[in-house]
Amino acid sequence: MNVIPLQAAPSQTLAVTLARQAAQIALRTNNGKLYFDLSLNGEYIVRTRICRNFQRLLLDAQYRGFKGDFMFVDLQGVDDPVYTGLNTRFLLVYLADGE
């Protein structure tokens, strides 16, 4: 399990390399909810996936070829993530295959 470093910003995009995969993650806030996009080699794996506490973000997208999964973890309770608590209260974690 790896923690993906984030900023407490309503929108952000970052490039990450995980399990030898160069991917791009985008997070956006809309109407108080946080949304997740993941692309690999210019192709979307998931787009506009709502972020929930302790819910895998790619579980139904495995057939698209990305190895692993992501989830948000609330360190102080069971709330869904909001941008103001990113990287302090709410962590985005990458789970390698088998985790």
ChimeraX commands (.cxc) that place a marker at each C-alpha (Angstrom):
marker #1 position 0.00,0.00,0.00 radius 0.5
marker #1 position 1.37,3.41,-1.03 radius 0.5
marker #1 position 0.04,6.81,-0.04 radius 0.5
marker #1 position -0.33,9.18,-2.98 radius 0.5
marker #1 position 0.68,12.72,-1.88 radius 0.5
marker #1 position -2.08,15.27,-2.51 radius 0.5
marker #1 position -2.67,18.95,-1.89 radius 0.5
marker #1 position -5.66,20.40,-0.04 radius 0.5
marker #1 position -6.92,21.96,-3.27 radius 0.5
marker #1 position -10.36,21.62,-4.92 radius 0.5
marker #1 position -8.82,20.49,-8.24 radius 0.5
marker #1 position -5.47,18.92,-8.99 radius 0.5
marker #1 position -3.74,16.70,-11.50 radius 0.5
marker #1 position -0.64,14.62,-10.86 radius 0.5
marker #1 position 1.50,12.10,-12.65 radius 0.5
marker #1 position 2.40,8.92,-10.79 radius 0.5
marker #1 position 4.29,5.75,-11.63 radius 0.5
marker #1 position 2.92,2.69,-9.86 radius 0.5
marker #1 position 3.77,-0.93,-10.65 radius 0.5
marker #1 position 5.72,0.36,-13.69 radius 0.5
marker #1 position 2.63,2.16,-14.99 radius 0.5
marker #1 position 2.88,5.87,-15.81 radius 0.5
marker #1 position -0.55,7.18,-14.96 radius 0.5
marker #1 position -2.27,10.50,-14.48 radius 0.5
marker #1 position -4.69,11.17,-11.62 radius 0.5
marker #1 position -7.10,14.10,-11.62 radius 0.5
marker #1 position -9.23,15.10,-8.64 radius 0.5
marker #1 position -12.03,17.64,-8.91 radius 0.5
marker #1 position -14.60,19.02,-6.51 radius 0.5
marker #1 position -18.16,19.57,-7.71 radius 0.5
marker #1 position -21.07,20.46,-5.40 radius 0.5
marker #1 position -18.99,19.56,-2.36 radius 0.5
marker #1 position -18.14,16.05,-3.60 radius 0.5
marker #1 position -14.73,14.84,-4.74 radius 0.5
marker #1 position -14.33,13.06,-8.09 radius 0.5
marker #1 position -11.46,10.90,-9.39 radius 0.5
marker #1 position -10.15,10.36,-12.93 radius 0.5
marker #1 position -7.37,7.96,-13.88 radius 0.5
marker #1 position -5.74,7.70,-17.27 radius 0.5
marker #1 position -3.00,5.43,-18.53 radius 0.5
marker #1 position -1.17,6.09,-21.80 radius 0.5
marker #1 position -3.71,8.76,-22.70 radius 0.5
marker #1 position -6.71,6.46,-22.24 radius 0.5
marker #1 position -9.17,6.86,-19.39 radius 0.5
marker #1 position -9.41,3.91,-17.01 radius 0.5
marker #1 position -12.15,5.66,-15.01 radius 0.5
marker #1 position -13.63,9.10,-15.34 radius 0.5
marker #1 position -15.65,11.14,-12.85 radius 0.5
marker #1 position -15.70,8.38,-10.21 radius 0.5
marker #1 position -17.15,9.71,-6.96 radius 0.5
marker #1 position -14.78,9.29,-4.02 radius 0.5
marker #1 position -16.13,7.50,-0.96 radius 0.5
marker #1 position -14.40,6.48,2.23 radius 0.5
marker #1 position -12.84,3.03,2.07 radius 0.5
marker #1 position -14.36,2.23,-1.34 radius 0.5
marker #1 position -12.18,0.93,-4.15 radius 0.5
marker #1 position -12.17,3.27,-7.11 radius 0.5
marker #1 position -11.26,0.78,-9.87 radius 0.5
marker #1 position -12.90,-2.44,-8.75 radius 0.5
marker #1 position -15.17,-2.65,-11.79 radius 0.5
marker #1 position -12.55,-1.25,-14.21 radius 0.5
marker #1 position -9.88,-3.98,-13.91 radius 0.5
marker #1 position -10.51,-5.22,-17.43 radius 0.5
marker #1 position -9.07,-1.95,-18.77 radius 0.5
marker #1 position -5.55,-3.05,-17.99 radius 0.5
marker #1 position -4.49,-1.03,-14.94 radius 0.5
marker #1 position -2.74,-3.09,-12.27 radius 0.5
marker #1 position -3.90,-2.28,-8.75 radius 0.5
marker #1 position -6.57,-0.05,-7.26 radius 0.5
marker #1 position -7.05,3.14,-5.22 radius 0.5
marker #1 position -9.14,4.10,-2.22 radius 0.5
marker #1 position -9.53,6.99,0.18 radius 0.5
marker #1 position -9.11,6.39,3.90 radius 0.5
marker #1 position -10.54,8.72,6.56 radius 0.5
marker #1 position -8.05,8.79,9.44 radius 0.5
marker #1 position -10.53,10.42,11.82 radius 0.5
marker #1 position -13.81,8.62,11.14 radius 0.5
marker #1 position -15.94,7.32,8.31 radius 0.5
marker #1 position -16.67,10.44,6.23 radius 0.5
marker #1 position -16.26,10.68,2.49 radius 0.5
marker #1 position -13.24,12.75,1.46 radius 0.5
marker #1 position -13.39,16.49,0.88 radius 0.5
marker #1 position -10.54,18.51,-0.56 radius 0.5
marker #1 position -9.90,20.54,2.61 radius 0.5
marker #1 position -8.71,17.40,4.40 radius 0.5
marker #1 position -6.66,15.82,1.63 radius 0.5
marker #1 position -3.31,14.44,2.77 radius 0.5
marker #1 position -4.08,15.12,6.43 radius 0.5
marker #1 position -7.42,13.54,7.32 radius 0.5
marker #1 position -8.14,11.85,3.98 radius 0.5
marker #1 position -5.41,9.79,2.35 radius 0.5
marker #1 position -5.46,8.42,-1.17 radius 0.5
marker #1 position -3.80,5.01,-1.14 radius 0.5
marker #1 position -2.71,2.79,-4.01 radius 0.5
marker #1 position -3.25,-0.91,-3.50 radius 0.5
marker #1 position -1.04,-3.21,-5.56 radius 0.5
marker #1 position -2.57,-6.36,-7.01 radius 0.5
marker #1 position -3.36,-8.74,-4.17 radius 0.5
marker #1 position -3.65,-6.10,-1.43 radius 0.5
marker link #1:1,2 radius 0.2
marker link #1:2,3 radius 0.2
marker link #1:3,4 radius 0.2
marker link #1:4,5 radius 0.2
marker link #1:5,6 radius 0.2
marker link #1:6,7 radius 0.2
marker link #1:7,8 radius 0.2
marker link #1:8,9 radius 0.2
marker link #1:9,10 radius 0.2
marker link #1:10,11 radius 0.2
marker link #1:11,12 radius 0.2
marker link #1:12,13 radius 0.2
marker link #1:13,14 radius 0.2
marker link #1:14,15 radius 0.2
marker link #1:15,16 radius 0.2
marker link #1:16,17 radius 0.2
marker link #1:17,18 radius 0.2
marker link #1:18,19 radius 0.2
marker link #1:19,20 radius 0.2
marker link #1:20,21 radius 0.2
marker link #1:21,22 radius 0.2
marker link #1:22,23 radius 0.2
marker link #1:23,24 radius 0.2
marker link #1:24,25 radius 0.2
marker link #1:25,26 radius 0.2
marker link #1:26,27 radius 0.2
marker link #1:27,28 radius 0.2
marker link #1:28,29 radius 0.2
marker link #1:29,30 radius 0.2
marker link #1:30,31 radius 0.2
marker link #1:31,32 radius 0.2
marker link #1:32,33 radius 0.2
marker link #1:33,34 radius 0.2
marker link #1:34,35 radius 0.2
marker link #1:35,36 radius 0.2
marker link #1:36,37 radius 0.2
marker link #1:37,38 radius 0.2
marker link #1:38,39 radius 0.2
marker link #1:39,40 radius 0.2
marker link #1:40,41 radius 0.2
marker link #1:41,42 radius 0.2
marker link #1:42,43 radius 0.2
marker link #1:43,44 radius 0.2
marker link #1:44,45 radius 0.2
marker link #1:45,46 radius 0.2
marker link #1:46,47 radius 0.2
marker link #1:47,48 radius 0.2
marker link #1:48,49 radius 0.2
marker link #1:49,50 radius 0.2
marker link #1:50,51 radius 0.2
marker link #1:51,52 radius 0.2
marker link #1:52,53 radius 0.2
marker link #1:53,54 radius 0.2
marker link #1:54,55 radius 0.2
marker link #1:55,56 radius 0.2
marker link #1:56,57 radius 0.2
marker link #1:57,58 radius 0.2
marker link #1:58,59 radius 0.2
marker link #1:59,60 radius 0.2
marker link #1:60,61 radius 0.2
marker link #1:61,62 radius 0.2
marker link #1:62,63 radius 0.2
marker link #1:63,64 radius 0.2
marker link #1:64,65 radius 0.2
marker link #1:65,66 radius 0.2
marker link #1:66,67 radius 0.2
marker link #1:67,68 radius 0.2
marker link #1:68,69 radius 0.2
marker link #1:69,70 radius 0.2
marker link #1:70,71 radius 0.2
marker link #1:71,72 radius 0.2
marker link #1:72,73 radius 0.2
marker link #1:73,74 radius 0.2
marker link #1:74,75 radius 0.2
marker link #1:75,76 radius 0.2
marker link #1:76,77 radius 0.2
marker link #1:77,78 radius 0.2
marker link #1:78,79 radius 0.2
marker link #1:79,80 radius 0.2
marker link #1:80,81 radius 0.2
marker link #1:81,82 radius 0.2
marker link #1:82,83 radius 0.2
marker link #1:83,84 radius 0.2
marker link #1:84,85 radius 0.2
marker link #1:85,86 radius 0.2
marker link #1:86,87 radius 0.2
marker link #1:87,88 radius 0.2
marker link #1:88,89 radius 0.2
marker link #1:89,90 radius 0.2
marker link #1:90,91 radius 0.2
marker link #1:91,92 radius 0.2
marker link #1:92,93 radius 0.2
marker link #1:93,94 radius 0.2
marker link #1:94,95 radius 0.2
marker link #1:95,96 radius 0.2
marker link #1:96,97 radius 0.2
marker link #1:97,98 radius 0.2
marker link #1:98,99 radius 0.2
view
